[in-house]
Amino acid sequence: MNTATHIEPDLITKLAEALASHMRPAIPISIDLWDIATIAAYLKRDPQVVRERMACLPSFPKAIRLPTTRGRAQALYNALEVIKWAQSHQDKH
């Protein structure tokens, strides 16, 4: 075996553990909450466009604002509702 391409199994294990410690567990889409940046990435739009032109539409899902001690909370949105909203705009023909 070529030593330049051989990686020790314990090194692979250590790398995998290091990566896993930095990853968040997957949250089911049916209960996940998205912020404007995540919605923008999903819709392939600039966050400012989502905030100023989409989130303010009457048909857009209503924001969830969790209580904080620092005034107005960041707007979060039910991911599944955002997906359904986007799909509702699919051309019918």
N, C-alpha and C positions, 0 to 999 in steps of 0.2 A: 504494500500500500504506500502511496506517495505521502510522505510526512507533511508536505506543504498543505495538503487538503484533508488530512486526518485531524479530527477534533476529538479530544478525550470525552467520554460519556459524562464524567462528573462536571466538566465545563458546560456541557449542554444543559445538564440538570440545574446548575447554578444560574445560567442565563435564563432558563425558563422560570425559575423561582423569582428571579429579580424582575422579569417582565410581569409576572402574575401579581406581584406585590404593588405594581403601579397601575394595574387595570381595575376598573370598576366592574362589579358584576352586571351582567345584562339585566335590564328591567323590561318586563313584558310591555309591548307597545300599548296594550289595552289600559295600562295604569301609569305609564310614563308621563312626566310633565316636561314640556319643552319650553325653553326661553326663546326670545326673538332670534338670537344667533342660530340656534338649532333649527328653528322653522325656516330661516333664510337659507340655510344649507340644504334642507330638504326641498324647498321650492326653487332652489338655484337662483336666488335673488339676493340683492344687497340687504343687509339688516335694516338699513335706513328706509328702504322701500317697503319692507314688511311692516315696520313700525308706523310709518307715516301714511301709507297708501292702502295697506291691506288690513291690518289689525283694527283699524278704525271703522271698517265696513260693518254695517248692521248684521250682515250674514256671517261674519267671521266668528269663530267660537269665543265665548266670553272668557276673560282672564280670570285666573285663580291668583289671589294675593294672600299669601300666608302671613300671619301676624308677626310683626317684629317690634323691637323696642326703638328702632331708628326711623320712625315715620313710615312713609309709603313703601310697601314691599314691591319687589320686582315682579312684573307680570309673568306668570307661567300659564301654559295652555295644555290642555289634555291632548296628547299626541294623536290618539285615535280620532278625536274630533277634528283636528287640523287636517289629517289625511282624508277623512270623509268630506270635509269642506273643499279641499283641493280637487278631489275626484268628482264632486258635484258640478264642476265647471268643465267637464269633458264634453267635447262636441257631440251632439246627438245624431249627426248625420254622417 
